[in-house]
Amino acid sequence: MKDNGENEQMNGAESLVHTLLANGVDVCFTNPGTSEMHFVAALDHIAGMRSVLALQEGVATGAADGYYRMTGKPASTLLHLGPGLANGLSNLHNAKKAGSGVVNIIGEHASTHIELDAPLTSDIEGIARPVSHWVHTSKSVETVGADAARAVQAAMVAPGQIASLILPSDTAWNTGGSAQGAIDLPSATPFDESQLEQAARALSGPDTLLLLGGAALTESNLETAGRIAAKTGCKLLSEWSNARLERGAGRVFIGRVPYPIDIALKVLEPFKRIVLIGARAPIGFFAYPNKPAILTRDGAEILTLADAGADLTAALEALCGATDATTTAPAHVVAAASPERPTGRINLENLADLIARAIPENAIVVDESVTSGRAFSPATKAAPKHTWLNNCGGSIGYGMPAAIGAAIACPDRKVMCLTGDGSAMYTVQSLWTMARENLDITVLVFANRSYQILRGELTNVGVQNPGPRAIDMLSLDRPVLDWVQMSHSMGVTAVRVSECEDLEAALADGLEGSRPNLIEIVL
Ligand SMILES: Cc1ncc(C[n+]2csc(CCOP(=O)(O)OP(=O)(O)O)c2C)c(N)n1
């Protein structure tokens, strides 16, 4: 970093880059424009920031989400004014719901230019606010460094927040910038100790549930939960969407509250008392005519011991002590097992088995498989140890971008990206970034050539016997999407398979190398 004497010469963009680096933000997922050129120039001559170009902003913001989940520290994004930010909103929404920290740097016109209402002028703060916990526009070059430090601080509020720093181009190009060194980062808030005794008393027997989410799902926290379950007889479940779940042989298995409303109601019906640690009380993903929105039984007693921003390890350990379970062996520890080798035409059951057989030790699995993945959780539970990432905001197009962020965060781990064909089309440009950065990602595209889930949802909302026009709006087969050609055109090798033997061979090939590759699975 330049010393104080040289700060006189530092422009705002340089003070921003130095400050981000000093505060541990050393990756930038970027799609810049003219108003961000000084930031680009600063990245060019200040060493230390890995800059990753994305061809659509949703790729950049989704990658920042995946990166935070795997490192626990924010990446930055560089976005071009209001429209560039707007393209990235969907995956910022997902990141916000996942509790991921992201530092968005959004270019703005020079302050003297805004009043002229040029074509790209927009209400950037207004666009940023719904997906951000913290929004600030730098007022002058002198404050850019301090503003950037506050942005990192805001992004690190547990479990992780979205910080959006808007940088007018004159604050970037003017000199007089001052870099801020490392600042204190916030720590998690304490859990609610006043609920501890009641929570410990509440858990007893199979009609009681310990429901976990967020940072409660690490390997060691799950082990603590397993001890509590063994001692009290309570059931364990996680939320439907988990930002990061550690699973596999040797770990405590935890199921998820199911997505389909009728099944979720059935699974939750038995529980009279529920203790929440890092999770919210279960609600329906959507409202459906004549179905409840609250998924727990009437009169269920629900206690929140710790919300997502609290110290969840401390909460679990305290609960373990209060239930006298500290020396109890954990329940639900999974023994290693592998399904039989399937053969013949691929269907949803043998697909799950093939994936379970292929997951490498220590892999990261990014899951946006939608209906094709309904059997994956039970089938893969005894695979070698791995990390599973779900889409937490329900806005599709998160999978391939999050896989990029995870691969950049963990270059020594294999990443498998499981995605529906409909979902993958939203951020298909991800393939180009995977190729350019030579990331170790194997993408499995489930080509059922339809928005299959919505066919089921038609029935769920009470539409009987949908006609051809309704079905046509949910069909992707006119024309058929050619994933092999698309992938090749962006520099990623690809194969198409429809038989188990071919998928098995393609997975072995793809996972053996360290280059990105794609397998189109025709269902
Ligand atoms: C941004 C966004 N647009 C639309 C939707 C509605 N939606 C939910 S699932 C889905 C289709 C998913 O298709 P695909 O990934 O092929 O999975 P499948 O349903 O076929 O299993 C759509 C369009 C959404 N969730 N998010």
The ligand as an SDF file (V2000), in Angstrom:
LIG
                    3D

 26 27  0  0  0  0  0  0  0  0999 V2000
  -35.8750  -16.2170  -12.0260 C   0  0  0  0  0  0  0  0  0  0  0  0
  -36.9500  -17.2630  -12.0110 C   0  0  0  0  0  0  0  0  0  0  0  0
  -37.8030  -17.3280  -13.0540 N   0  0  0  0  0  0  0  0  0  0  0  0
  -38.7590  -18.2790  -13.0850 C   0  0  0  0  0  0  0  0  0  0  0  0
  -38.8980  -19.1610  -12.0540 C   0  0  0  0  0  0  0  0  0  0  0  0
  -40.0360  -20.1620  -12.0340 C   0  0  0  0  0  0  0  0  0  0  0  0
  -39.5030  -21.5110  -12.1860 N   0  0  0  0  0  0  0  0  0  0  0  0
  -39.2760  -22.3020  -11.1250 C   0  0  0  0  0  0  0  0  0  0  0  0
  -38.6630  -23.7680  -11.5380 S   0  0  0  0  0  0  0  0  0  0  0  0
  -38.7250  -23.3820  -13.1690 C   0  0  0  0  0  0  0  0  0  0  0  0
  -38.3260  -24.3640  -14.2090 C   0  0  0  0  0  0  0  0  0  0  0  0
  -37.0700  -25.1100  -13.8830 C   0  0  0  0  0  0  0  0  0  0  0  0
  -36.7510  -25.9000  -14.9850 O   0  0  0  0  0  0  0  0  0  0  0  0
  -35.5780  -26.9200  -14.9320 P   0  0  0  0  0  0  0  0  0  0  0  0
  -34.3770  -26.3050  -14.3590 O   0  0  0  0  0  0  0  0  0  0  0  0
  -35.4320  -27.5130  -16.2940 O   0  0  0  0  0  0  0  0  0  0  0  0
  -36.0430  -28.0120  -13.8990 O   0  0  0  0  0  0  0  0  0  0  0  0
  -37.2990  -29.0170  -13.9580 P   0  0  0  0  0  0  0  0  0  0  0  0
  -38.4690  -28.2730  -13.4260 O   0  0  0  0  0  0  0  0  0  0  0  0
  -37.4920  -29.4030  -15.3970 O   0  0  0  0  0  0  0  0  0  0  0  0
  -36.9130  -30.1500  -13.1070 O   0  0  0  0  0  0  0  0  0  0  0  0
  -39.2070  -22.1040  -13.3790 C   0  0  0  0  0  0  0  0  0  0  0  0
  -39.3310  -21.4490  -14.6920 C   0  0  0  0  0  0  0  0  0  0  0  0
  -38.0020  -19.0350  -10.9760 C   0  0  0  0  0  0  0  0  0  0  0  0
  -38.0560  -19.8190   -9.9110 N   0  0  0  0  0  0  0  0  0  0  0  0
  -37.0190  -18.1080  -10.9930 N   0  0  0  0  0  0  0  0  0  0  0  0
  1  2  1  0
  2  3  1  0
  2 26  2  0
  3  4  2  0
  4  5  1  0
  5  6  1  0
  5 24  2  0
  6  7  1  0
  7  8  2  0
  7 22  1  0
  8  9  1  0
  9 10  1  0
 10 11  1  0
 10 22  2  0
 11 12  1  0
 12 13  1  0
 13 14  1  0
 14 15  2  0
 14 16  1  0
 14 17  1  0
 17 18  1  0
 18 19  2  0
 18 20  1  0
 18 21  1  0
 22 23  1  0
 24 25  1  0
 24 26  1  0
M  CHG  1   7   1
M  END
$$$$
